[in-house]
Amino acid sequence: MQRLVRPKRGRMLAGVCQGIADRFGCSVIPVRVLTVAATVFFGVSILMYLLLWILMPDER
């Protein structure tokens, strides 16, 4: 498995969803859909996304 990093390619906003998809070897589309759904229904994923944006290193 790869490290959890925000890749330079495939980003929509900050690359958090793309980094998670790359780390677990899945498509980025379900990760983005789950993130949007969690934001709409629970609102917590906005804070998690921002936290991951700050904590996840950029790909070198």
C-alpha positions as a printed Julia matrix, in Angstrom:
60×3 Matrix{Float64}:
   0.0    0.0     0.0
   1.04   3.56   -0.6
   1.48   6.32    1.94
  -1.41   8.67    2.61
  -0.43  11.79    0.63
  -2.24  14.39   -1.45
  -1.21  13.7    -5.06
  -0.36  16.46   -7.5
  -2.55  14.9   -10.24
  -6.23  14.09  -10.03
  -7.1   16.78   -7.52
 -10.5   18.44   -7.51
 -10.05  20.75   -4.54
  -7.14  19.78   -2.3
  -6.52  16.16   -3.27
  -7.75  14.6    -0.04
 -10.26  12.23   -1.68
  -7.77  11.3    -4.4
  -5.14  10.55   -1.75
  -7.53   8.32    0.2
  -8.55   6.47   -2.98
  -4.91   5.97   -3.99
  -4.01   4.74   -0.51
  -6.71   2.07   -0.48
  -6.5    1.21   -4.18
 -10.04   2.12   -5.14
 -11.7    4.54   -7.52
 -11.92   8.15   -6.41
 -15.57   8.53   -7.45
 -17.07   6.52   -4.52
 -14.8    8.36   -2.08
 -16.01  11.72   -3.38
 -19.66  10.61   -3.35
 -19.35   9.38    0.25
 -17.66  12.63    1.27
 -20.43  14.74   -0.26
 -23.15  12.5     1.2
 -21.57  12.65    4.67
 -21.36  16.43    4.4
 -24.99  16.78    3.36
 -26.4   14.38    5.95
 -24.0   14.78    8.88
 -21.92  17.93    8.3
 -18.94  16.42   10.07
 -16.97  15.57    6.97
 -16.28  19.25    6.27
 -14.19  19.41    9.43
 -12.52  16.09    8.66
 -11.74  17.2     5.11
 -10.18  20.45    6.35
  -8.19  18.59    9.0
  -6.9   16.07    6.46
  -6.07  18.92    4.07
  -3.84  20.41    6.75
  -2.32  17.15    8.02
  -1.8   15.16    4.8
   1.54  15.95    3.16
   1.78  16.82   -0.53
   3.23  14.25   -2.87
   6.85  15.0    -3.68
